[in-house]
């Protein structure tokens, strides 16, 4: 199964899976995080988490393929952890 995501540090994020999609505007709390906490990896991992919550029943017993253009996000997903307490 393949899906795609995109995120902007100033606006929000979105995800597309098959013919379904969602868009999410960042909350004021996320937008006003201190600079050290605002990482591209954080903003790009959020739509993956949202998608897993939204489509979890349809993803059970499936192999999920994620394509990354962000090395930090790739490492976080592959290792299952991050140096960031927010992630």
Secondary structure as GFF3:
##gff-version 3
##sequence-region A 1 87
A	DSSP	beta_strand	3	7	.	.	.	ID=ss1
A	DSSP	beta_strand	12	17	.	.	.	ID=ss2
A	DSSP	beta_strand	20	25	.	.	.	ID=ss3
A	DSSP	alpha_helix	28	31	.	.	.	ID=ss4
A	DSSP	three_ten_helix	35	37	.	.	.	ID=ss5
A	DSSP	alpha_helix	40	54	.	.	.	ID=ss6
A	DSSP	alpha_helix	56	59	.	.	.	ID=ss7
A	DSSP	alpha_helix	71	79	.	.	.	ID=ss8
###
